[in-house]
Amino acid sequence: MKLANQVAIVTGAGRNIGEDISKLLAAHGATVAVVDLDKARGDKVAADIVASGGRAKGFVCDVGKEADIEAVVKAVMDEWGHIDIMVNNAAISDNKHMFDITLDEWNRVLAITLTAPFLFGKHVGKAMVSKGTKGKIVNVSSTSGYYGRNRAVAYTAAKGGVRNLTKSMAIQLAPHNIRVNAVVPNKIGSPVGKSEFDPSRKVVNLRDRPGLPIDLANAVLFLVSDESDFIVGTDLFVDGGVTTLMPGNE
Ligand SMILES: NC(=O)c1ccc[n+]([C@@H]2O[C@H](COP(=O)([O-])OP(=O)(O)OC[C@H]3O[C@@H](n4cnc5c(N)ncnc54)[C@H](O)[C@@H]3O)[C@@H](O)[C@H]2O)c1
């Protein structure tokens, strides 16, 4: 069990990518705090993990609120005494044109998608330092952080921020023996904000198939395991190779 005796927090863990990350980390021995805004979803994932012999508990948290984040970090420390792994997975997309998005909508997307990874990094990082923990933090980024999109503006700005936040976090936490990295997915399972998998969703990549949540979970497992001990501040693309293609070139 490569993650035995380790405690992990996974945000947005109630379905899709976060669900598979939680279940895979638990299958490798981690105790998982399944954090989601939706209590029923988080509790279900935690119950599934416990039913299959793992350790997990659901925590309700709006990652867009610092008070909620501090409360979850405290609750996890009170419950299990240390935090070894932090996976910042929760995000929402605006799916809007810049003429249509309101300032409140913009701020909400940034709060959940960009500010939350910073705040979890800050509060969990402090908890890790207080216990001398060899910590691992993974931010779930997106290919939308590398390219503009017609159908989203706040989400692409936020994910672009996650890209560079990861590097500063990696530098600032490295002296504390905390490794920070990011995974960069493209079209994994169902679209952000939706639970239904749409097999007809247009997918262009070098694998000729949609990504699956387990594809991303496997990458996260690698980045929180000792096998990746020399990997710091990197963006690990889990995109079927789509970002290697130049549009229009045969
Ligand atoms: N699905 C994709 O194709 C894709 C592509 C690129 C990047 N990503 C990234 O992967 C991550 C997961 O995506 P997904 O498709 O699994 O998302 P999803 O929308 O299916 O699930 C997100 C989960 O986060 C929870 N959540 C939403 N707002 C929250 C809040 N304020 N506080 C706590 N929990 C909240 C939701 O209840 C839900 O359970 C995100 O960071 C997303 O940007 C996904």
The ligand as an SDF file (V2000), in Angstrom:
LIG
                    3D

 44 48  0  0  0  0  0  0  0  0999 V2000
  -14.3670   17.0210  -17.2220 N   0  0  0  0  0  0  0  0  0  0  0  0
  -13.4620   17.4850  -18.0660 C   0  0  0  0  0  0  0  0  0  0  0  0
  -13.5020   17.2030  -19.2660 O   0  0  0  0  0  0  0  0  0  0  0  0
  -12.3530   18.3830  -17.5750 C   0  0  0  0  0  0  0  0  0  0  0  0
  -11.4630   18.9210  -18.5130 C   0  0  0  0  0  0  0  0  0  0  0  0
  -10.4580   19.7540  -18.0700 C   0  0  0  0  0  0  0  0  0  0  0  0
  -10.3200   20.0260  -16.7160 C   0  0  0  0  0  0  0  0  0  0  0  0
  -11.1990   19.4740  -15.8220 N   0  0  0  0  0  0  0  0  0  0  0  0
  -11.0140   19.7980  -14.4100 C   0  0  0  0  0  0  0  0  0  0  0  0
  -11.1430   18.6290  -13.6200 O   0  0  0  0  0  0  0  0  0  0  0  0
  -11.7340   18.9540  -12.3550 C   0  0  0  0  0  0  0  0  0  0  0  0
  -12.9590   18.1020  -12.1090 C   0  0  0  0  0  0  0  0  0  0  0  0
  -13.8450   18.2540  -13.2000 O   0  0  0  0  0  0  0  0  0  0  0  0
  -15.1980   17.3870  -13.2970 P   0  0  0  0  0  0  0  0  0  0  0  0
  -15.5720   17.3800  -14.7300 O   0  0  0  0  0  0  0  0  0  0  0  0
  -15.0210   16.0860  -12.5920 O   0  0  0  0  0  0  0  0  0  0  0  0
  -16.2050   18.3530  -12.4980 O   0  0  0  0  0  0  0  0  0  0  0  0
  -17.7170   18.0680  -12.0660 P   0  0  0  0  0  0  0  0  0  0  0  0
  -18.4790   19.3170  -12.3240 O   0  0  0  0  0  0  0  0  0  0  0  0
  -18.2510   16.8170  -12.6560 O   0  0  0  0  0  0  0  0  0  0  0  0
  -17.6100   17.8080  -10.5070 O   0  0  0  0  0  0  0  0  0  0  0  0
  -17.1960   18.8340   -9.6700 C   0  0  0  0  0  0  0  0  0  0  0  0
  -17.6150   18.5340   -8.2400 C   0  0  0  0  0  0  0  0  0  0  0  0
  -17.2660   19.7130   -7.4970 O   0  0  0  0  0  0  0  0  0  0  0  0
  -18.3370   20.0450   -6.6550 C   0  0  0  0  0  0  0  0  0  0  0  0
  -18.3340   21.4790   -6.4140 N   0  0  0  0  0  0  0  0  0  0  0  0
  -18.7760   22.4710   -7.2450 C   0  0  0  0  0  0  0  0  0  0  0  0
  -18.6450   23.6490   -6.6450 N   0  0  0  0  0  0  0  0  0  0  0  0
  -18.1120   23.4150   -5.4210 C   0  0  0  0  0  0  0  0  0  0  0  0
  -17.7870   24.2470   -4.3260 C   0  0  0  0  0  0  0  0  0  0  0  0
  -17.9830   25.5750   -4.3680 N   0  0  0  0  0  0  0  0  0  0  0  0
  -17.2530   23.6750   -3.2120 N   0  0  0  0  0  0  0  0  0  0  0  0
  -17.0820   22.3320   -3.1460 C   0  0  0  0  0  0  0  0  0  0  0  0
  -17.3990   21.4960   -4.1490 N   0  0  0  0  0  0  0  0  0  0  0  0
  -17.9110   22.0430   -5.2700 C   0  0  0  0  0  0  0  0  0  0  0  0
  -19.5880   19.5860   -7.3830 C   0  0  0  0  0  0  0  0  0  0  0  0
  -20.6670   19.3670   -6.4530 O   0  0  0  0  0  0  0  0  0  0  0  0
  -19.1230   18.3080   -8.0700 C   0  0  0  0  0  0  0  0  0  0  0  0
  -19.3610   17.1630   -7.2760 O   0  0  0  0  0  0  0  0  0  0  0  0
  -12.0030   20.4560  -12.4130 C   0  0  0  0  0  0  0  0  0  0  0  0
  -10.9190   21.1550  -11.8440 O   0  0  0  0  0  0  0  0  0  0  0  0
  -12.0800   20.7450  -13.8900 C   0  0  0  0  0  0  0  0  0  0  0  0
  -11.7860   22.0860  -14.2070 O   0  0  0  0  0  0  0  0  0  0  0  0
  -12.2120   18.6770  -16.2340 C   0  0  0  0  0  0  0  0  0  0  0  0
  1  2  1  0
  2  3  2  0
  2  4  1  0
  4  5  1  0
  4 44  2  0
  5  6  2  0
  6  7  1  0
  7  8  2  0
  8  9  1  0
  8 44  1  0
  9 10  1  0
  9 42  1  0
 10 11  1  0
 11 12  1  0
 11 40  1  0
 12 13  1  0
 13 14  1  0
 14 15  2  0
 14 16  1  0
 14 17  1  0
 17 18  1  0
 18 19  2  0
 18 20  1  0
 18 21  1  0
 21 22  1  0
 22 23  1  0
 23 24  1  0
 23 38  1  0
 24 25  1  0
 25 26  1  0
 25 36  1  0
 26 27  1  0
 26 35  1  0
 27 28  2  0
 28 29  1  0
 29 30  1  0
 29 35  2  0
 30 31  1  0
 30 32  2  0
 32 33  1  0
 33 34  2  0
 34 35  1  0
 36 37  1  0
 36 38  1  0
 38 39  1  0
 40 41  1  0
 40 42  1  0
 42 43  1  0
M  CHG  2   8   1  16  -1
M  END
$$$$
